[in-house]
Amino acid sequence: RSIWWIPNLLASVFYGETSIRYGFAKYTAAGIALDLFVYGLIGSVFGLTWRDHRGGARLLWTGVGVAVAAWFLLFRILWKGMVPVANIYAPDRQLLIANLIYGFMLTRFPKRAARLAAW
């Protein structure tokens, strides 16, 4: 599959089945924008909620839990109801692994925030 497969599937929220393609198309930017918006919003809420914590196992498991919950809510409930055809083509395991990586990256914000504060 193409690297543009997931953004094109996400673009199907706006454009329907016509956006489901293997390559880069005019709909791909909409899928990328949707992905950045949703996960940026989740990351912002997570960062504001846990801003006083400085890492540790609790923050790590909370970040992973938030990412898995986001995957379940977005790809298993919301997206399935909005675009049933695109849900057939979604690579579930790959999206779950990507969300797990996202959850681990969410927990790195205290180090980055400390660097920004010192700057």
N, C-alpha and C positions, 0 to 999 in steps of 0.2 A: 504494500500500500504506500501511497504517497505521504509525505510529511504534511500535506495540505488536507488530508482526509478528515481529520477531526475539526479543523476550522470550517470546512465546508459542511460537515454535519451540523455544527453549531449554527451556521448561517441558515440552515433549513428552518429554524425557528421563525425567521423573517420571510424567507423566500420559498419555503416549501421544498418539494422534491427536485425542483430545477437546480438547486444549489449543490446537490449531491453529485460530486465529480471527483476524479482522482487527482487532477492537477490544480494549479493555481488558476482561479477564475475571478470574475468580477465580484463574486459573492464572498470570497475568502476573507477579505478585509472586515466584513461585518461579523463573521465568525470569530476572528481574532479579537475584534473590539468587544464582543460579548464576553469572551473568555477573560480578557483582561479586566473588564468592568466587574464581573461577578467575583472573581478571585481576588481582585484588589479590594473590593468591598468587604469580603470575608476577612482578608488579612488586616484591614484597617480596624474592623470591629474587634478582632482578636488582639491586636496590639493595644488598643485603647482599654480593653477589658483586663489584660494582664500586664499593663505597663509598669506596675510596681514590683514585679517578680524578676529575679535575676537568674533564671535558668533552673536547672535541676530536673529530676525525673518527673516531677509533677507537671511541670510546664511541657516537657517532651510528650508525655502521654495525653495531655490536654490538646496539644497541637495536632497529634495524630488522630485523636478522637474527633476533633473539629473537622479535619480533612475527610475522614471516612464518613462522618455525618453529612458533610457537603456533597460527597460523591453519591451517597444513598438518596439524599433529598433531590439533587439536581438530575441525576441520570436514571434513577429508579422510579421516582415519583413524578416530578415536574415535567421533565422532558418526555417521558413516556406518554403523558397525557396531552402534551402540546404537539408533538410530532411523532406519532406512532411508527411511521415508515422509517424515519431516521434511527429510531431506537433499535430496529432490527439490525442495522449495519454498525452500530457502535461496538468497538472492541472493549468489552466490559473489564477484562483482567488488566489490560493496558491502562485503561482509565483509572482503575483502582490503584495500580502501582504508581501512576503519576500523582494521584491525590495523596498517597502515602509519602512520597518524596516531598510534596508540597507541605504536608503536615510537619515533617522534620525541618523544613526550611522556615516554617513559621516560628519555630522555637529559637531561631538565631537572632531574632530582633533585639534582645537586650544588649548583645555585643555590638551590633550595628548602631543602636541608639546611643550607647556610651561613646562610640567613636565620633558620632555626629555632634554630641554635646561637647566633646573636647575640642572639636574643630571650631 
